[in-house]
């Protein structure tokens, strides 16, 4: 059975949050595409649920680049959360 699916171009969901490199060693780069100017907060939480990093950020309309020094983090898996006034984005980050 052959099935063809087509979707309008504007229905494709693009992830506005990118985190790289992943795994990271000394710097975590965060890129967020936003349609509006907003304030936000970035947190890193370890797998035991402890918040190990917190920073407030200004989010501008367009592409936003944020670099986080990760030298202080132990090797392991973390959850990066970026929260603005309307939404919370999450990414898993591995520190080597």
N, CA, C and O of each residue as an XYZ file, in Angstrom:
384
protein
N       0.856     -1.169      0.000
C       0.000      0.000      0.000
C       0.901      1.231      0.000
O       1.770      1.385      0.858
N       0.680      2.082     -0.959
C       1.458      3.320     -1.044
C       0.616      4.472     -0.536
O      -0.544      4.625     -0.919
N       1.204      5.274      0.321
C       0.493      6.428      0.864
C       1.327      7.672      0.629
O       2.530      7.684      0.887
N       0.702      8.685      0.154
C       1.377      9.955     -0.052
C       0.788     10.981      0.893
O      -0.429     11.146      0.980
N       1.656     11.655      1.586
C       1.225     12.708      2.488
C       1.849     14.012      2.019
O       3.025     14.058      1.660
N       1.066     15.045      2.026
C       1.634     16.359      1.732
C       1.120     17.336      2.769
O      -0.035     17.277      3.190
N       1.991     18.223      3.165
C       1.658     19.216      4.170
C       1.997     20.585      3.612
O       3.006     20.736      2.923
N       1.180     21.577      3.893
C       1.553     22.922      3.480
C       2.858     23.326      4.154
O       3.137     22.901      5.275
N       3.651     24.137      3.480
C       4.964     24.522      4.003
C       4.864     25.178      5.370
O       5.753     24.995      6.202
N       3.806     25.935      5.623
C       3.702     26.623      6.906
C       3.242     25.717      8.040
O       3.167     26.167      9.183
N       2.931     24.451      7.758
C       2.517     23.544      8.816
C       3.698     22.795      9.424
O       3.537     22.111     10.434
N       4.877     22.913      8.827
C       6.052     22.243      9.363
C       6.481     22.975     10.630
O       6.641     24.196     10.638
N       6.660     22.216     11.681
C       7.020     22.800     12.973
C       8.536     22.868     13.066
O       9.215     21.842     13.011
N       9.062     24.076     13.208
C      10.490     24.270     13.418
C      10.726     24.510     14.893
O       9.991     25.258     15.537
N      11.749     23.874     15.422
C      12.081     24.040     16.823
C      12.834     25.360     16.981
O      13.927     25.502     16.434
N      12.283     26.327     17.712
C      12.945     27.621     17.829
C      14.160     27.604     18.751
O      14.937     28.558     18.750
N      14.344     26.539     19.542
C      15.459     26.462     20.480
C      16.472     25.432     19.999
O      16.134     24.273     19.757
N      17.725     25.877     19.865
C      18.819     24.983     19.509
C      19.893     25.092     20.583
O      20.199     26.184     21.061
N      20.459     23.952     20.957
C      21.521     23.901     21.955
C      22.663     23.097     21.352
O      22.469     21.969     20.898
N      23.867     23.692     21.352
C      25.014     23.036     20.730
C      26.297     23.541     21.368
O      26.268     24.620     21.960
N      27.416     22.841     21.291
C      27.478     21.433     20.884
C      26.846     20.559     21.961
O      26.758     20.949     23.125
N      26.426     19.421     21.567
C      25.815     18.494     22.510
C      26.258     17.090     22.133
O      25.729     16.524     21.176
N      27.202     16.514     22.847
C      27.681     16.877     24.171
C      28.589     18.110     24.134
O      29.236     18.408     23.130
N      28.609     18.814     25.274
C      29.419     20.014     25.435
C      30.550     19.741     26.415
O      30.485     18.814     27.222
N      31.583     20.563     26.329
C      32.694     20.434     27.278
C      32.881     21.711     28.089
O      32.873     21.663     29.319
N      33.048     22.846     27.425
C      33.335     24.077     28.166
C      32.307     25.183     27.954
O      32.199     26.089     28.781
N      31.552     25.123     26.861
C      30.544     26.154     26.569
C      29.301     25.494     25.985
O      29.387     24.612     25.131
N      28.146     25.944     26.467
C      26.863     25.541     25.887
C      26.334     26.758     25.136
O      26.116     27.813     25.732
N      26.130     26.615     23.847
C      25.562     27.690     23.047
C      24.065     27.475     22.921
O      23.612     26.382     22.582
N      23.306     28.515     23.193
C      21.854     28.463     23.123
C      21.422     29.455     22.056
O      21.812     30.622     22.086
N      20.616     28.985     21.117
C      20.100     29.855     20.061
C      18.575     29.772     20.102
O      17.999     28.685     20.072
N      17.936     30.932     20.170
C      16.477     30.981     20.210
C      15.985     31.944     19.142
O      16.411     33.098     19.088
N      15.100     31.471     18.307
C      14.437     32.319     17.319
C      13.125     32.790     17.918
O      12.292     31.977     18.321
N      12.942     34.095     17.978
C      11.742     34.650     18.595
C      11.095     35.656     17.654
O      11.777     36.349     16.899
N       9.775     35.724     17.711
C       9.037     36.692     16.904
C       8.855     38.014     17.633
O       8.521     39.025     17.015
N       9.073     38.011     18.947
C       8.812     39.214     19.743
C       9.928     39.451     20.748
O      10.684     38.538     21.081
N      10.021     40.673     21.220
C      10.939     41.026     22.298
C      10.300     40.575     23.612
O       9.100     40.749     23.823
N      11.118     39.994     24.489
C      10.579     39.435     25.730
C      11.722     39.283     26.726
O      12.891     39.419     26.366
N      11.387     39.008     27.945
C      12.370     38.641     28.950
C      12.302     37.148     29.156
O      11.299     36.517     28.821
N      13.351     36.578     29.701
C      13.325     35.142     29.918
C      14.293     34.717     30.987
O      15.020     35.529     31.558
N      14.287     33.421     31.250
C      15.169     32.829     32.242
C      15.673     31.496     31.705
O      14.909     30.690     31.174
N      16.964     31.286     31.855
C      17.571     30.002     31.494
C      17.998     29.320     32.782
O      18.629     29.935     33.641
N      17.648     28.039     32.911
C      18.115     27.253     34.047
C      18.682     25.935     33.547
O      18.274     25.417     32.507
N      19.626     25.408     34.306
C      20.139     24.060     34.099
C      19.853     23.277     35.366
O      20.154     23.726     36.472
N      19.265     22.096     35.192
C      18.917     21.239     36.316
C      19.590     19.891     36.115
O      19.552     19.330     35.020
N      20.207     19.369     37.172
C      20.827     18.050     37.044
C      19.751     16.966     37.161
O      18.583     17.266     37.404
N      20.148     15.730     36.989
C      19.181     14.635     36.984
C      18.626     14.321     38.363
O      17.691     13.530     38.485
N      19.185     14.926     39.399
C      18.630     14.754     40.742
C      17.618     15.853     41.048
O      17.033     15.878     42.131
N      17.410     16.766     40.091
C      16.417     17.817     40.265
C      16.941     19.104     40.865
O      16.161     20.011     41.157
N      18.266     19.201     41.058
C      18.845     20.415     41.636
C      19.175     21.419     40.540
O      19.811     21.072     39.545
N      18.748     22.654     40.723
C      19.084     23.706     39.771
C      20.530     24.118     40.020
O      20.883     24.551     41.117
N      21.357     23.981     38.996
C      22.783     24.273     39.138
C      23.185     25.559     38.416
O      24.320     26.018     38.546
N      22.256     26.139     37.658
C      22.541     27.382     36.929
C      21.231     28.120     36.692
O      20.198     27.514     36.408
N      21.297     29.443     36.816
C      20.127     30.281     36.540
C      20.614     31.626     36.039
O      21.546     32.205     36.597
N      19.975     32.127     34.975
C      20.331     33.431     34.439
C      19.106     34.052     33.774
O      18.366     33.376     33.059
N      18.902     35.340     34.017
C      17.854     36.051     33.294
C      18.455     36.552     31.988
O      19.630     36.913     31.929
N      17.638     36.570     30.952
C      18.102     36.981     29.624
C      17.089     37.913     28.986
O      15.893     37.846     29.269
N      17.588     38.783     28.120
C      16.734     39.603     27.274
C      16.592     38.893     25.945
O      17.588     38.510     25.331
N      15.372     38.717     25.500
C      15.096     38.049     24.240
C      14.624     39.109     23.255
O      13.696     39.867     23.538
N      15.264     39.152     22.109
C      14.922     40.118     21.082
C      14.215     39.418     19.932
O      14.363     38.209     19.752
N      13.449     40.170     19.154
C      12.822     39.610     17.959
C      13.937     39.207     16.998
O      14.830     40.006     16.715
N      13.890     37.991     16.502
C      14.934     37.471     15.621
C      15.711     36.372     16.311
O      15.218     35.730     17.239
N      16.940     36.161     15.845
C      17.787     35.113     16.426
C      18.545     35.649     17.627
O      19.152     36.719     17.569
N      18.504     34.899     18.708
C      19.199     35.245     19.948
C      20.260     34.191     20.213
O      19.984     32.996     20.108
N      21.483     34.621     20.558
C      22.582     33.718     20.859
C      23.013     33.945     22.302
O      23.239     35.084     22.710
N      23.124     32.886     23.065
C      23.539     32.962     24.461
C      24.587     31.880     24.682
O      24.374     30.721     24.327
N      25.725     32.261     25.273
C      26.784     31.298     25.583
C      26.830     31.104     27.100
O      26.866     32.073     27.859
N      26.827     29.850     27.526
C      26.890     29.512     28.941
C      28.196     28.774     29.202
O      28.465     27.741     28.589
N      29.009     29.305     30.116
C      30.234     28.635     30.511
C      29.834     27.374     31.284
O      29.129     27.455     32.290
N      30.283     26.224     30.814
C      29.908     24.967     31.484
C      31.097     24.294     32.163
O      31.013     23.127     32.544
N      32.205     25.023     32.315
C      33.389     24.446     32.965
C      33.125     24.014     34.401
O      33.778     23.092     34.889
N      32.193     24.651     35.082
C      31.917     24.356     36.491
C      31.029     23.124     36.674
O      30.861     22.643     37.795
N      30.466     22.618     35.591
C      29.533     21.486     35.692
C      30.266     20.156     35.699
O      31.248     19.972     34.980
N      29.783     19.235     36.515
C      30.289     17.872     36.500
C      29.802     17.173     35.242
O      28.793     17.561     34.653
N      30.523     16.146     34.838
C      30.094     15.353     33.692
C      28.729     14.749     34.000
O      28.470     14.309     35.120
N      27.867     14.734     32.998
C      26.553     14.146     33.211
C      25.509     14.749     32.307
O      25.822     15.452     31.347
N      24.263     14.463     32.628
C      23.115     14.900     31.835
C      22.365     15.969     32.614
O      22.152     15.842     33.819
N      21.968     17.019     31.913
C      21.255     18.146     32.498
C      20.063     18.490     31.627
O      20.025     18.151     30.444
N      19.094     19.164     32.217
C      17.965     19.704     31.462
C      18.127     21.221     31.417
O      18.167     21.884     32.453
N      18.218     21.755     30.209
C      18.254     23.194     30.016
C      16.838     23.659     29.748
O      16.167     23.138     28.857
N      16.378     24.643     30.520
C      15.052     25.215     30.316
C      15.200     26.689     30.003
O      15.918     27.417     30.688
N      14.515     27.116     28.967
C      14.424     28.533     28.656
C      12.949     28.894     28.741
O      12.123     28.366     27.997
N      12.634     29.796     29.653
C      11.243     30.171     29.883
C      11.086     31.652     29.567
O      11.842     32.488     30.062
N      10.090     31.967     28.730
C       9.741     33.370     28.502
C       8.347     33.606     29.060
O       7.837     32.777     29.814
N       7.727     34.716     28.707
C       6.436     35.049     29.320
C       5.297     34.146     28.863
O       4.239     34.130     29.492
N       5.491     33.394     27.782
C       4.391     32.585     27.260
C       4.701     31.099     27.131
O       3.778     30.297     26.989
N       5.972     30.710     27.176
C       6.307     29.333     26.865
C       7.570     28.893     27.593
O       8.410     29.716     27.958
N       7.693     27.596     27.796
C       8.904     27.007     28.351
C       9.441     25.982     27.357
O       8.716     25.093     26.910
N      10.723     26.120     27.018
C      11.391     25.188     26.107
C      12.365     24.356     26.924
O      12.957     24.862     27.878
N      12.541     23.090     26.567
C      13.462     22.212     27.282
C      14.316     21.433     26.304
O      13.852     21.000     25.250
N      15.588     21.263     26.679
C      16.513     20.422     25.914
C      17.389     19.652     26.887
O      17.769     20.173     27.935
N      17.709     18.418     26.543
C      18.659     17.629     27.315
C      20.065     17.999     26.849
O      20.331     18.071     25.649
N      20.962     18.233     27.808
C      22.338     18.610     27.507
C      23.272     17.629     28.210
O      23.098     17.324     29.390
N      24.258     17.144     27.474
C      25.248     16.237     28.042
C      26.556     17.005     28.193
O      27.019     17.652     27.253
N      27.146     16.927     29.388
C      28.441     17.548     29.647
C      29.482     16.440     29.746
O      29.340     15.508     30.538
N      30.517     16.554     28.941
C      31.613     15.563     28.958
C      32.835     16.145     29.616
O      33.858     15.470     29.727
